[in-house]
Amino acid sequence: MLITNVSDLQPLVKSKKVTPSRAPFRLQPCGCGPRDRRGTPRVERARRIAVLVGQTDNAYRRSILWLYSNAMTARGMAPTIRIADNNEGQLSATEVSTRLLQGKDPPDALITSSSVFAEGALDAARWLGVDVPGGFMIATVSDGPIAEQARPSITALRLDTSAAARRLLDLLARRLHNGGAAAAPATMTLDLTVRESTLRVG
């Protein structure tokens, strides 16, 4: 399934800091990976990036699509959005990713909304003989044991769930005590965990 109209999506999640770059998808490892003669990490940028999300229409999904679509269109690139069947999970992600990689102009990078979908994409690349990360980089917005234990391991955004739970309880307590909503929306920092699936040598 392909989404072509994303103009009605609204930003629901904001990153704490956004650093503009000429490329829309550049993952730079800190303290690891290949380096040049000056000791600077060498990371090859993606040429074309796709995104794979589930069917459920919620704030999480809309935020991913909004941020991704804005990043692509701001750089003159057409968004490539694919939908996986939530009930089929990894199998659906494998099927969708297989068709994507077999297309006329396949992407060389994929962002997924879950680590289950990321592993499905990894299965598709393996089945087609596409090297990860050499020919196809994979990253997921949702970290967990699946991304960590995959081979190759999958780059992911990690949320401190303990800190998020404490923040949620604090907000609920304040609302009950004050009888109203919080004065400002709470923000949580996401940590980028760079792993083998995006360590492409330039």
Summary of the structure (lengths in Angstrom):
residues: 202
radius of gyration: 17.9
end to end distance: 32.8
largest distance: 60.1
contacts: 593
relative contact order: 0.15
helix: 34%
strand: 14%
